Amino acid sequence: MKKLNIKKIFIWLFLVLGGIAILLLVGIGVVLVKMNPLGLYVNKNVCRAETCAECHPQHYKEWHEGQLAAFAAVRKIMETDQAAEAAGPFCWKCHDPFKQGLDEGVTCEFCHGKTGETGCDQDDESLHIEVRKMGLKRLRDEKWCHQCHSITQPITGVDLQGTVHEWEQSKARKEGLMCQSCHMPLIGEGEEKHHFHGHYYPERNPLPGRKSISIKAITRENGKINVIVKNHVTAHYFPTGAQTKAIFLQVKGFVENNSKPVFEDKFLFLKRFKFEKFLGIQDFPYTVTKDTRMKPEEERKISFNIDKSIKISKMTATLRCGFVGDHGEKLEAWTSDYIVRKEIAF
């Protein structure tokens, strides 16, 4: 019987295990790159938006009223969110890309800045011209918004931020429209609005949401209350974006001279994930378990059961934005205003 060469066995074992470790590290690296499409700008000398406001007050006002500035509030939530802390750069890179604690969210320099430079030197005219050119180039680049609004779960291929993929298959893209066409429209030669409005902050400006979705009709028949809802957006689902976003359709029925509803129900337009532990992240979205969102240009009838004995003289239907927890459909917070409200007398 041939004697085993223990030394060779250990060498082969070391090589095999070492190879597995290298492959694992490469795999993790690929995963992290896919999860983090942006570079991390920690400790970069960031120019504050307030500095830009000295010469560009209107642009600053529009930005400050818009959705990108609102991400500063999300940053504060993330500081106390264990899951967000565990995810690290995965969350920070989009919600606070410079991670400077500026409370400015996605600020001017994210689009107009240059890596390793700052546009804060107001006396450097050539630098300002270069910075403006960069901003205009990015404005007309359909892929610029993809950095944060197109994030795919690297293991299962599920969209965590699927707005871009929705747009890629949409009528809007076929018509030559990109994100900036609606969210940063041209208002004149070389002048663009800086609101970046989305439907999710109606208290800042309710009009974008009210143009995006409508309640077409409310009817009662055969023991059901029927509400017809229409998504007028041609580019993406409604709502779109993070899984914590939801649109709540609330219906209430009243009798005459009584402000207390005798009937009340709700329906949630949202996307839900199954969560697993992955790379040390306890709450990692893995697969989609539910998706009740409205497709582009979809018109849908939502029905609610109601006892035929209940007498109603007036019915209201209201669409509002809300935030739900990762693991359920319990409302955690409303935005301060509704998107659309319709009332009908029976």
C-alpha positions in Angstrom: 0.0 0.0 0.0 1.3 3.4 -1.1 2.2 5.7 1.8 0.2 8.9 1.9 2.2 12.1 1.4 0.8 14.3 4.2 2.8 17.3 3.1 1.3 17.2 -0.4 -2.2 16.7 0.9 -1.8 19.8 3.1 -0.4 21.8 0.1 -3.3 20.8 -2.1 -5.8 21.5 0.7 -4.2 24.9 1.2 -4.4 25.7 -2.6 -8.0 24.5 -2.9 -9.2 26.5 0.2 -7.2 29.5 -0.9 -8.8 29.4 -4.4 -12.2 29.1 -2.8 -11.4 32.1 -0.6 -10.2 34.2 -3.5 -13.4 33.3 -5.6 -15.5 34.2 -2.6 -13.8 37.6 -2.1 -14.1 38.3 -5.8 -17.8 37.4 -5.7 -18.4 39.6 -2.7 -16.6 42.4 -4.5 -18.8 42.0 -7.6 -21.9 42.0 -5.3 -20.8 45.2 -3.6 -20.1 46.9 -6.9 -23.6 46.0 -8.1 -25.1 47.1 -4.9 -23.1 50.4 -4.8 -23.1 52.0 -8.3 -21.7 55.3 -7.1 -18.3 56.1 -5.7 -18.2 57.0 -2.0 -17.2 60.7 -1.7 -16.5 60.6 2.1 -14.3 63.5 3.2 -14.5 65.3 -0.1 -14.4 69.1 0.1 -18.0 69.6 -0.7 -19.4 73.0 -1.7 -22.6 73.7 0.3 -25.8 74.5 -1.6 -26.1 77.7 0.5 -22.9 78.9 -1.1 -24.3 78.4 -4.6 -27.5 80.2 -3.5 -25.6 83.5 -3.2 -25.4 83.7 -7.0 -28.1 81.3 -8.0 -31.1 82.0 -5.6 -33.8 80.7 -7.9 -32.1 77.4 -8.6 -31.4 77.0 -4.9 -35.1 77.7 -4.1 -36.3 75.1 -6.6 -33.8 72.5 -5.4 -34.6 73.2 -1.7 -38.3 72.7 -2.4 -37.7 69.5 -4.3 -37.2 65.8 -3.6 -33.4 65.6 -3.8 -33.1 68.1 -0.9 -35.6 66.1 1.0 -33.2 63.1 1.2 -31.5 64.9 4.0 -34.5 63.9 6.2 -33.9 60.3 5.1 -30.3 60.6 6.2 -31.4 61.4 9.7 -33.6 58.3 9.8 -30.8 56.2 8.6 -28.6 57.3 11.5 -30.9 55.5 13.8 -31.8 52.6 11.6 -29.7 49.5 12.4 -30.4 47.9 9.0 -29.3 51.1 7.2 -26.1 51.2 9.4 -25.4 47.6 8.6 -25.8 48.2 4.9 -23.3 51.1 5.1 -22.4 52.6 1.7 -25.3 50.7 0.0 -27.7 53.3 1.6 -25.4 56.3 2.1 -24.2 56.5 -1.5 -27.6 57.6 -2.8 -29.2 59.3 0.2 -26.2 61.3 1.3 -23.5 60.7 -1.3 -20.9 63.0 0.3 -21.7 61.8 3.8 -20.7 65.2 5.3 -23.6 65.6 7.6 -24.6 68.7 5.7 -28.3 68.0 5.9 -28.5 68.8 2.2 -29.3 65.4 0.7 -28.3 65.2 -3.0 -26.7 68.6 -3.3 -25.6 70.9 -6.2 -22.1 69.4 -6.4 -23.4 65.9 -7.0 -24.3 67.0 -10.6 -22.1 70.1 -11.1 -19.0 69.1 -9.1 -15.8 67.5 -10.3 -14.0 64.7 -8.5 -11.1 66.3 -6.6 -12.3 69.9 -7.3 -15.0 72.2 -6.0 -17.0 74.9 -7.7 -17.0 77.1 -4.6 -14.5 79.6 -5.8 -16.8 82.2 -7.2 -13.9 84.2 -8.6 -12.7 81.4 -10.8 -14.8 82.0 -13.9 -13.2 79.3 -16.0 -14.0 76.7 -13.3 -17.6 77.8 -13.1 -18.0 77.5 -16.9 -16.5 74.0 -16.7 -18.8 73.1 -13.9 -21.9 74.4 -15.8 -20.9 72.4 -18.9 -20.6 69.3 -16.7 -24.1 69.8 -15.3 -25.6 70.4 -18.7 -23.9 67.2 -20.1 -25.3 65.2 -17.2 -28.7 66.8 -17.6 -28.9 65.4 -21.1 -27.5 62.0 -20.2 -30.3 59.4 -19.8 -28.0 57.2 -17.8 -27.1 59.8 -15.1 -30.2 59.0 -13.0 -29.6 55.3 -13.3 -26.9 55.4 -10.7 -29.4 55.4 -7.9 -32.7 54.5 -9.5 -31.5 51.3 -11.1 -30.3 48.9 -8.3 -30.6 45.2 -8.8 -30.4 42.5 -6.1 -27.1 40.8 -7.2 -28.1 37.3 -6.2 -31.7 37.0 -7.4 -31.8 39.8 -10.0 -34.8 41.4 -8.3 -35.1 45.2 -8.7 -34.6 47.0 -5.5 -34.8 50.3 -7.3 -36.5 49.4 -10.6 -37.6 52.8 -11.9 -35.1 52.7 -14.7 -36.1 49.2 -15.8 -39.7 50.2 -15.8 -38.8 53.2 -18.0 -36.8 51.1 -20.4 -39.9 49.1 -21.3 -42.2 52.1 -21.4 -44.0 54.2 -24.0 -42.2 57.2 -22.7 -38.8 55.9 -23.7 -40.1 55.0 -27.2 -41.2 58.6 -27.5 -37.7 59.8 -26.7 -38.5 60.9 -23.1 -36.0 60.4 -20.3 -36.1 61.0 -16.6 -35.1 64.7 -16.9 -37.9 65.4 -19.5 -40.5 65.2 -16.7 -38.5 65.7 -13.5 -36.2 68.5 -14.7 -38.0 70.1 -17.7 -36.5 72.8 -19.9 -38.2 76.2 -19.3 -36.2 78.1 -21.9 -32.9 78.1 -23.8 -30.4 76.6 -21.4 -32.6 77.0 -18.4 -34.0 74.0 -16.5 -36.1 73.6 -13.4 -34.3 72.2 -10.4 -37.3 70.9 -8.5 -36.8 67.2 -9.4 -40.3 66.8 -8.2 -41.8 63.4 -7.5 -45.2 62.5 -6.2 -43.9 61.6 -2.8 -43.6 65.0 -1.4 -47.0 66.6 -2.1 -46.5 69.0 0.8 -43.7 70.6 -1.2 -45.7 70.7 -4.4 -48.8 68.6 -4.9 -49.2 69.3 -8.6 -46.9 66.6 -10.0 -48.8 63.9 -8.1 -52.2 65.3 -9.1 -51.2 65.2 -12.7 -49.9 61.7 -12.4 -52.8 59.8 -10.9 -56.6 60.4 -10.7 -59.8 58.9 -9.3 -62.1 58.5 -12.3 -65.3 57.3 -10.6 -66.9 55.9 -7.4 -69.9 53.6 -7.7 -71.9 51.2 -5.5 -73.4 48.0 -6.9 -74.0 44.4 -5.8 -72.6 44.8 -2.3 -69.4 46.5 -3.5 -67.9 50.0 -3.5 -65.9 50.4 -6.8 -63.3 53.0 -7.3 -61.7 53.5 -10.7 -58.1 54.7 -10.4 -55.9 55.8 -13.4 -52.1 56.1 -13.6 -51.3 58.8 -16.2 -47.6 58.3 -16.0 -46.2 56.8 -19.2 -42.7 56.1 -17.9 -42.9 54.0 -14.7 -45.1 52.3 -12.1 -47.0 54.3 -9.5 -45.6 54.3 -6.9 -42.0 53.6 -8.0 -38.8 53.4 -6.0 -38.1 52.0 -2.5 -40.3 49.2 -1.0 -41.2 51.4 1.9 -43.2 53.7 -0.3 -46.9 53.1 -0.7 -50.0 54.8 -2.1 -53.0 54.5 0.2 -56.5 54.5 -1.3 -58.9 55.3 1.5 -62.6 55.1 1.1 -65.2 56.4 3.6 -69.0 56.4 3.6 -71.1 58.9 5.4 -74.8 59.4 6.2 -76.3 62.8 6.0 -75.5 65.3 8.9 -72.9 62.9 10.4 -69.1 63.5 10.1 -68.3 60.1 11.5 -68.0 57.5 8.7 -70.3 54.5 8.8 -68.0 52.6 6.3 -64.3 52.8 6.0 -61.7 50.7 4.1 -58.4 51.0 2.3 -56.2 49.5 -0.5 -52.4 49.7 -0.7 -50.5 50.1 -3.9 -47.0 48.8 -3.0 -44.2 46.3 -3.6 -43.2 43.8 -0.9 -40.1 41.7 -0.5 -39.1 38.6 1.3 -36.1 39.4 3.5 -33.1 37.2 4.2 -29.8 37.6 6.0 -27.0 38.4 3.5 -23.4 39.6 4.0 -24.1 40.5 7.6 -27.2 42.5 6.6 -30.1 41.2 8.6 -32.9 42.7 6.5 -31.8 42.2 2.9 -34.5 42.1 0.2 -34.4 38.8 -1.6 -37.5 38.1 -3.6 -40.7 39.9 -4.5 -43.7 38.5 -2.6 -46.4 41.1 -3.6 -46.7 43.9 -6.2 -50.0 45.8 -6.4 -48.6 49.0 -7.9 -50.1 50.5 -11.0 -48.4 50.0 -14.4 -47.8 52.9 -16.7 -51.1 54.2 -18.0 -53.0 51.5 -16.2 -56.7 52.1 -15.3 -57.9 49.7 -12.5 -61.1 49.1 -10.6 -60.6 48.6 -6.9 -63.5 46.9 -5.1 -64.5 47.0 -1.5 -67.1 44.7 0.1 -69.9 46.5 1.9 -73.0 45.2 3.7 -76.1 45.9 1.7 -77.9 47.1 4.8 -75.5 50.0 5.3 -77.1 53.2 4.1 -74.7 55.8 2.6 -75.5 59.3 1.4 -71.9 60.4 0.5 -68.7 58.5 -0.3 -65.1 59.9 -0.4 -62.0 58.3 -2.0 -58.6 59.7 -1.2 -55.1 58.8 -2.5 -52.3 59.6 -0.1 -48.6 58.8 0.1 -47.4 56.9 3.0 -44.5 54.9 4.4 -44.7 51.3 5.5 -42.3 49.1 7.4 -40.0 46.7 5.5 -41.7 43.6 7.0 -45.4 44.5 6.8 -48.1 46.8 5.5 -48.6 48.8 8.7 -48.6 52.5 8.1 -45.7 54.2 9.8 -46.1 57.8 8.5 -48.2 59.9 6.2 -47.0 62.7 4.0 -48.7 65.8 5.1 -51.1 66.3 2.2 -53.2 64.1 0.0 -52.6 63.7 -3.8 -56.1 63.3 -5.0 -59.5 63.3 -3.3 -62.9 62.7 -4.9 -66.4 62.9 -3.3 -69.7 61.7 -4.7 -73.3 61.7 -3.3 -75.5 58.7 -3.5 
